[in-house]
Amino acid sequence: MKRDFLLVFFIFLSCACFAQQTHVDEVSADVRFTFHEQLQEGVYDSHFQGDYFNIHIKGQLTDNITFRVRQRMNKKIDEKNPFNATDFLWLKWQATPKLSFTGGKQPILVGGYEIDSPPIDVYYYGAFSRGLYQYYAFGATATFTPAEGQNISIEFCPSPISPGTQDAYSYNLYWNGHIGKIWRTTWSYNFVEDELNRKMNWIALGNKFFFGDLVVDMDFINRAAFAQKNFFFTDWTAIMKAIWTIGKWNLCTKIGYERNDAENVDPDGVSYDLVLPAGNDYFYGGAGVEFFPLKNDNLRLHAAYFRDNHDKVDNFDIGLTWRFNIYKRNK
């Protein structure tokens, strides 16, 4: 923990010393802690837990080169992966108004709003999202913006389903945009290699719909190896989330179903999909309420209940999230 603080402070101090060339626009933090209760087979348990403590640094090196850092202060650093607690550590070069290049540690571009959301805003995940080895990795991305709000990206990075020390990669084509005024999209095609040197195809379609005070997310992910008998709808994920805003309150619910047919195995009987093995299905869901006493997202109280058909645990969380600026540059 001390080393993390020193690292963040050193980055901030170094940037400040070169303020004429480099501008630190913002240093901020967000925190979430929870009182967790659960009931499993009649046995009750409860405890307090710290979920997230993140430090954010945003700034620019030049007018067209920006940077971003997000460091998790409460995540263990693996000696084999000294950047395990670092989500973002990237530079972005805006080469032209419509073309940019990003290098460094960044999200692996997999479509879908569950996996794309900041983790501090997600109370429970499905099997696919939780089963990835990593979702932030060092890589390179080129993004083309043909029109405002429409971004098409090509990314090369380590595979999210293989330990980062292996020479297994992911080749991602990603569209983050909108269709009309009420439909936003985060879609991707991902050609990923696993730890057994096999190839998988993911088609991930994340959709967000705005109906006044009601916002609905609908994600669908199809996963398949070329050698599978059926390419579509035998290994898939479907997720729906809805948030209804009433004044300072959000009423929330999310359900998901994931399935991989038993026949989706290679000649050795090993599942092509290592995240959700063949012959399994996973159903999860829950509901909750959020309260924003300050009329913004700087302070949030939440209560959430969720359960799935595998662990068969009734989970109930009561928690608090707050965000605050440490430094903000006057422009």
C-alpha positions as CSV (number, residue, x, y, z in Angstrom):
1,M,0.0,0.0,0.0
2,K,2.8,2.4,0.9
3,R,4.6,1.7,-2.3
4,D,1.4,2.4,-4.3
5,F,1.0,5.8,-2.6
6,L,4.6,6.6,-3.3
7,L,4.2,5.6,-7.0
8,V,1.1,7.8,-7.5
9,F,2.7,10.7,-5.7
10,F,5.9,10.4,-7.7
11,I,3.9,10.4,-11.0
12,F,2.0,13.5,-9.9
13,L,5.1,15.3,-8.7
14,S,7.0,14.5,-11.8
15,C,4.2,15.8,-14.0
16,A,3.9,19.0,-11.9
17,C,7.6,19.7,-12.2
18,F,7.3,19.8,-16.0
19,A,4.1,21.8,-16.0
20,Q,5.1,23.9,-18.9
21,Q,5.2,20.9,-21.2
22,T,2.9,18.5,-19.3
23,H,-0.4,19.4,-17.7
24,V,-2.0,17.3,-15.0
25,D,-5.6,18.2,-15.4
26,E,-7.1,16.2,-12.6
27,V,-6.2,13.9,-9.7
28,S,-9.1,12.3,-8.1
29,A,-10.1,9.2,-6.0
30,D,-13.1,7.0,-5.6
31,V,-13.9,4.6,-2.8
32,R,-16.5,1.9,-2.1
33,F,-17.0,-0.1,1.0
34,T,-19.8,-2.6,1.8
35,F,-21.5,-4.4,4.7
36,H,-22.0,-7.8,3.1
37,E,-24.5,-10.4,4.4
38,Q,-25.1,-13.9,2.9
39,L,-27.2,-16.9,3.6
40,Q,-26.1,-20.3,2.3
41,E,-27.9,-23.5,3.2
42,G,-29.3,-21.9,6.3
43,V,-25.9,-20.6,7.5
44,Y,-25.8,-16.8,8.0
45,D,-22.6,-14.8,7.6
46,S,-21.7,-11.1,7.5
47,H,-18.7,-8.8,7.4
48,F,-17.5,-5.4,6.4
49,Q,-15.3,-5.2,3.3
50,G,-13.5,-2.6,1.3
51,D,-14.4,-3.1,-2.4
52,Y,-12.4,-0.3,-4.2
53,F,-10.0,2.5,-3.6
54,N,-8.9,4.0,-6.9
55,I,-6.6,6.9,-7.7
56,H,-7.2,8.6,-11.1
57,I,-4.7,10.9,-12.9
58,K,-5.6,12.7,-16.2
59,G,-3.6,15.1,-18.1
60,Q,-1.7,15.9,-21.3
61,L,1.9,16.0,-22.6
62,T,1.1,18.2,-25.6
63,D,-2.1,19.6,-27.2
64,N,-2.6,16.3,-29.0
65,I,-1.1,13.8,-26.5
66,T,-3.1,12.9,-23.4
67,F,-2.5,10.4,-20.7
68,R,-4.6,8.6,-18.0
69,V,-3.7,6.5,-15.0
70,R,-6.0,4.5,-12.7
71,Q,-4.4,2.7,-9.8
72,R,-6.2,0.4,-7.5
73,M,-4.8,1.0,-4.0
74,N,-6.3,-2.0,-2.4
75,K,-5.4,-4.6,-5.0
76,K,-2.4,-7.0,-4.5
77,I,0.6,-6.6,-6.7
78,D,1.9,-9.8,-8.2
79,E,5.7,-10.1,-8.3
80,K,5.4,-11.6,-11.8
81,N,3.0,-8.8,-12.8
82,P,4.1,-5.5,-11.1
83,F,1.2,-3.7,-12.9
84,N,-1.5,-6.0,-11.6
85,A,-3.1,-3.2,-9.6
86,T,-2.9,-0.7,-12.5
87,D,-6.0,-0.6,-14.7
88,F,-5.0,2.4,-16.9
89,L,-1.6,3.6,-17.8
90,W,-1.8,4.9,-21.4
91,L,-0.9,7.6,-23.8
92,K,-3.3,8.7,-26.5
93,W,-2.0,10.6,-29.6
94,Q,-4.8,12.5,-31.5
95,A,-3.0,12.4,-34.9
96,T,-5.9,14.0,-36.7
97,P,-9.4,15.1,-35.7
98,K,-10.6,11.6,-36.8
99,L,-7.7,9.3,-36.1
100,S,-6.0,8.5,-32.8
101,F,-3.5,6.0,-31.4
102,T,-3.4,4.6,-27.8
103,G,-0.6,2.7,-26.3
104,G,-0.1,1.3,-22.8
105,K,-2.3,-0.5,-20.3
106,Q,-5.9,-0.1,-21.3
107,P,-9.2,-2.0,-21.4
108,I,-9.3,-5.0,-23.7
109,L,-12.0,-4.0,-26.1
110,V,-14.8,-6.5,-25.6
111,G,-18.3,-5.3,-26.3
112,G,-21.0,-5.3,-23.7
113,Y,-22.0,-2.9,-21.0
114,E,-21.6,-5.2,-18.0
115,I,-17.9,-5.7,-18.7
116,D,-17.4,-2.2,-20.0
117,S,-18.7,-0.4,-16.9
118,P,-16.3,0.9,-14.2
119,P,-16.0,-1.9,-11.7
120,I,-16.8,0.4,-8.8
121,D,-20.3,0.8,-10.4
122,V,-21.0,-2.9,-10.7
123,Y,-22.4,-4.8,-7.7
124,Y,-22.3,-8.4,-9.2
125,Y,-21.0,-10.0,-12.4
126,G,-21.9,-13.0,-14.5
127,A,-19.7,-16.0,-15.1
128,F,-18.1,-14.7,-18.3
129,S,-17.0,-11.4,-16.9
130,R,-15.7,-13.0,-13.7
131,G,-14.0,-15.8,-15.5
132,L,-11.5,-13.7,-17.5
133,Y,-7.9,-13.7,-16.5
134,Q,-7.6,-10.0,-17.2
135,Y,-9.6,-7.2,-18.6
136,Y,-6.9,-4.5,-18.6
137,A,-3.6,-5.2,-20.5
138,F,-0.8,-3.5,-22.2
139,G,-1.6,-3.1,-25.9
140,A,-2.0,-0.8,-28.9
141,T,-5.2,0.6,-30.4
142,A,-6.0,2.7,-33.4
143,T,-9.3,4.5,-33.4
144,F,-11.1,6.1,-36.4
145,T,-14.0,8.6,-35.7
146,P,-16.0,9.0,-38.9
147,A,-18.6,11.2,-37.2
148,E,-19.1,12.6,-33.8
149,G,-20.0,9.9,-31.3
150,Q,-19.0,7.1,-33.6
151,N,-15.7,5.3,-32.9
152,I,-14.2,2.3,-34.7
153,S,-11.2,0.8,-33.1
154,I,-8.7,-2.0,-33.9
155,E,-6.7,-3.3,-30.9
156,F,-3.8,-5.8,-30.5
157,C,-3.2,-6.9,-26.9
158,P,-2.7,-10.0,-24.7
159,S,-5.5,-12.5,-24.6
160,P,-8.1,-12.0,-21.8
161,I,-8.4,-15.8,-21.4
162,S,-4.7,-16.6,-21.0
163,P,-2.2,-15.6,-18.3
164,G,-0.4,-12.4,-19.4
165,T,3.0,-14.1,-19.3
166,Q,2.1,-16.3,-22.3
167,D,2.4,-15.4,-26.0
168,A,-1.3,-15.5,-26.5
169,Y,-3.0,-12.5,-28.0
170,S,-6.4,-11.0,-28.8
171,Y,-7.2,-9.2,-32.0
172,N,-10.2,-6.9,-31.5
173,L,-12.5,-4.9,-33.8
174,Y,-14.7,-2.6,-31.8
175,W,-17.5,-0.1,-32.5
176,N,-18.5,2.4,-29.8
177,G,-21.3,4.6,-31.2
178,H,-25.0,5.1,-31.4
179,I,-28.0,4.5,-33.7
180,G,-30.4,7.4,-33.4
181,K,-30.9,9.4,-30.2
182,I,-31.9,6.6,-27.8
183,W,-29.7,3.6,-28.8
184,R,-26.0,3.5,-27.9
185,T,-23.8,0.6,-28.8
186,T,-20.6,-1.1,-27.7
187,W,-20.1,-4.0,-30.2
188,S,-17.0,-6.0,-30.9
189,Y,-15.6,-9.0,-32.8
190,N,-12.7,-10.6,-30.8
191,F,-10.4,-13.3,-32.1
192,V,-8.7,-14.6,-29.0
193,E,-6.1,-17.3,-28.2
194,D,-6.3,-19.3,-25.0
195,E,-3.7,-20.9,-22.8
196,L,-3.8,-24.1,-24.9
197,N,-3.0,-22.2,-28.1
198,R,-6.5,-22.6,-29.4
199,K,-8.5,-19.9,-31.1
200,M,-12.0,-18.6,-30.1
201,N,-14.3,-16.1,-31.8
202,W,-16.4,-13.7,-29.7
203,I,-19.2,-11.6,-31.1
204,A,-20.2,-9.2,-28.3
205,L,-23.2,-6.8,-28.8
206,G,-23.8,-4.3,-26.0
207,N,-26.8,-2.1,-26.4
208,K,-28.0,0.8,-24.2
209,F,-31.5,2.3,-24.6
210,F,-32.7,5.6,-23.2
211,F,-36.4,6.0,-22.5
212,G,-36.5,9.2,-20.4
213,D,-35.8,8.3,-16.8
214,L,-35.5,4.6,-17.7
215,V,-32.2,3.3,-19.1
216,V,-32.0,-0.4,-20.3
217,D,-28.8,-2.3,-21.1
218,M,-29.0,-5.5,-23.2
219,D,-25.9,-7.5,-23.9
220,F,-25.4,-10.6,-26.0
221,I,-22.2,-12.5,-26.5
222,N,-21.7,-15.4,-28.8
223,R,-18.6,-17.6,-28.3
224,A,-17.4,-20.3,-30.7
225,A,-14.4,-22.1,-32.0
226,F,-14.2,-22.8,-35.7
227,A,-14.2,-26.5,-35.1
228,Q,-17.5,-26.4,-33.2
229,K,-20.5,-28.2,-34.8
230,N,-22.7,-25.2,-34.4
231,F,-21.1,-21.7,-34.5
232,F,-24.1,-19.7,-33.2
233,F,-26.3,-19.9,-30.1
234,T,-24.6,-22.9,-28.4
235,D,-22.2,-21.0,-26.2
236,W,-23.6,-17.6,-25.3
237,T,-24.4,-14.9,-22.7
238,A,-27.5,-12.7,-22.5
239,I,-27.7,-9.9,-19.9
240,M,-30.4,-7.3,-19.2
241,K,-30.1,-4.4,-16.8
242,A,-32.5,-1.6,-16.1
243,I,-32.2,1.6,-14.0
244,W,-35.2,3.9,-13.3
245,T,-34.3,7.3,-11.9
246,I,-36.8,9.0,-9.6
247,G,-35.3,12.2,-8.2
248,K,-32.3,11.3,-6.1
249,W,-33.1,7.6,-6.3
250,N,-32.2,4.8,-8.8
251,L,-34.2,1.6,-8.8
252,C,-32.0,-1.1,-10.4
253,T,-32.3,-4.7,-11.6
254,K,-30.1,-7.0,-13.6
255,I,-30.5,-10.6,-14.8
256,G,-28.2,-12.8,-16.9
257,Y,-28.3,-16.2,-18.4
258,E,-25.2,-18.0,-19.9
259,R,-25.0,-21.4,-21.5
260,N,-22.5,-23.7,-23.2
261,D,-23.7,-26.9,-24.7
262,A,-22.0,-30.1,-23.7
263,E,-21.0,-31.0,-27.2
264,N,-18.7,-27.9,-27.5
265,V,-15.5,-29.9,-26.7
266,D,-12.3,-30.7,-28.7
267,P,-11.3,-34.2,-29.7
268,D,-9.6,-34.6,-26.3
269,G,-12.8,-33.8,-24.5
270,V,-11.6,-30.3,-23.3
271,S,-14.1,-27.5,-23.6
272,Y,-13.3,-25.0,-26.3
273,D,-14.5,-22.3,-24.0
274,L,-12.4,-22.2,-20.8
275,V,-14.4,-19.3,-19.2
276,L,-17.8,-21.1,-19.2
277,P,-17.0,-24.8,-19.7
278,A,-19.1,-27.0,-22.0
279,G,-22.1,-28.6,-20.3
280,N,-22.7,-25.7,-17.9
281,D,-25.3,-23.0,-17.6
282,Y,-25.4,-20.0,-15.3
283,F,-28.3,-17.9,-14.2
284,Y,-27.9,-14.9,-12.0
285,G,-30.0,-11.9,-11.0
286,G,-30.8,-9.3,-8.4
287,A,-32.2,-5.9,-7.7
288,G,-31.2,-2.9,-5.7
289,V,-31.6,0.8,-4.9
290,E,-29.2,3.7,-5.1
291,F,-29.5,7.1,-3.3
292,F,-27.6,10.2,-4.2
293,P,-28.0,12.7,-1.4
294,L,-25.9,15.4,-3.1
295,K,-27.8,15.3,-6.4
296,N,-24.6,14.1,-8.2
297,D,-22.4,11.0,-8.1
298,N,-19.9,12.3,-5.5
299,L,-21.8,10.4,-2.8
300,R,-23.9,7.2,-3.4
301,L,-25.6,4.9,-1.0
302,H,-26.7,1.5,-2.2
303,A,-28.5,-1.7,-1.2
304,A,-28.5,-4.7,-3.4
305,Y,-29.6,-8.3,-3.4
306,F,-28.3,-11.0,-5.8
307,R,-28.2,-14.7,-6.3
308,D,-27.1,-17.3,-8.9
309,N,-27.9,-20.9,-9.6
310,H,-24.4,-22.3,-8.9
311,D,-23.3,-20.9,-5.5
312,K,-26.9,-20.7,-4.4
313,V,-26.0,-18.0,-2.0
314,D,-28.5,-15.2,-1.0
315,N,-26.3,-12.1,-1.0
316,F,-27.3,-8.7,0.4
317,D,-25.0,-5.6,0.4
318,I,-25.4,-2.2,1.9
319,G,-22.6,0.2,0.9
320,L,-21.3,3.6,0.4
321,T,-19.4,5.1,-2.6
322,W,-17.8,8.5,-2.7
323,R,-15.7,10.4,-5.2
324,F,-13.5,13.5,-4.6
325,N,-11.0,15.7,-6.4
326,I,-7.5,15.9,-5.0
327,Y,-6.4,18.4,-7.6
328,K,-8.0,20.1,-10.6
329,R,-6.2,22.4,-12.9
330,N,-7.6,25.8,-13.6
331,K,-7.9,26.3,-17.4
